[in-house]
Amino acid sequence: MTEEKTISVEVVYALPHEQRLMRLLVKEGTTAREALIRSGIPEEYPEVDPDSAKLGIFGQVLGSKGLPPAESYALQPGDRVEVYRPLIADPKEARKQRAEKAKRLAEKKGAEDSSA
C-alpha cells in the first residue's frame, strides 16, 4: 500500500478588524482553490465566493505574472494561500480625490495667509 503524501499549507483571509489563518494538511497536488474550500473560510465568511475569489501565494496574484490560475496552481509545502477582498474604491480615483482635497486646503490656507 502506498501512502498519499501530505503537505502543510496555510489559508489566510483578512478584514480591517479581523484576520483568519487556517493551517491545513492537504494531499500533494491540491490546488489553491481546493485549499480555500477545505479551509472552511467561505462558510465562515459568506462574502468569500469559493468559485471566484481572487487568490494569491505570498503576495503574488494567481493567474497573473506567469503564475497559473488558482484552479490549477498545485500548492507547495509551506505555501500561504491569500484570499483577496475586492477593492472598495478605485485606487487612482481615491488618489485623485486626495490630491484635489490637498489642493483646496492649500488654496484656502494661502487665501487666509494673504488676508492676514
N, C-alpha and C positions, 0 to 999 in steps of 0.2 A: 504494500500500500504506500502510495506517495502522499505526503502531507502537502497541502497548499501553503505556500509561503505567505506570511502576512507582513505588512509594513505599518509603521506608526506615522500618522499624519494628524494635522490639526485643521479644523474649520473654524473661521472667526467671522463674527458679524458685529459691527459697532454702530451704536446710536450715539447722539450727543451726550446722553446721560447714562449710558449702559454699554458694556461690552460683553459679548458671549464668546467663549472659547470652548470648543469641544475637541477632545483628543479621541482619536479612533484608531482601532486596529482594523485594517482592511486587507483584502486579498490583493496580492501583486496584480497589477493590470487594471485596478479600479480607476475610473475616470474622476475628474474633479466634480463633475455634475452628480455622479453617483455618490460621492462622499458627502456632498451637500445634502442630498436626500437622506442618506443614512444618519447624518448628524442630528436630525430632528429640528433643525433651525426653522425650516418652513412651517412646521406645525406650531412652533412656539411664537413665531413672528409672521402672521398671515400676509404682511406686505411683501414678503420674500416669495416670489414665484419660482419654484424649483426648475421650471422649464425655460424661463427666460432671464433669470437673474444674471447680471454681469459678474463674472468671477475672475480672479487673478491669483497668481502664485508669487508671493513676496513682492508685491507692488507692480508686477507685470501683468497687464490685462491679457487674459487668454483670448486667442483669436486675433491678436494684433502683433506687430513687430516680429512676424515669422513664427509665433507660437501657435500651436494647434488650438482649435476651439475647445471649450470646456467638455464637450461631449466626447472628444477623442483624446484629450490630454491624459496620458497614463501617469498617475501620481508616482513620485519617487519617495523613498524613505525620508521622513522629516519635512516634507512639503507642508506649507501652510496655505490652505485654500482661503482666500479672502472674498467675502460677499460684499459687493459694492452697492451702495444705495444710489438711486437716481439723484441727479443734481436738482436742487430746488430752484436755483436761478442760473441763467447763463453766465459763466464767469466773465466773458467780455462785457456783457451788459452791466453786470454789477460793478466792474472796474470803471466803466464809463460814468456810471451814476456817482461813484465815489469821487471821481475827478471833477465832475460838474459841481458837486456839493463843496469840495475844497475850493474851487474857483470862486463860487458865490461867497463863501466865508471870507476869502482873501479880499475880494472886491468890497465887501461890507466893512471889513476891518480897515482897508485903505481909505474908504469914504469917511469913516469915523475919525481916523488919524488926521486927515486933511481938514476936517471941520473943527478940530480941537485947537 
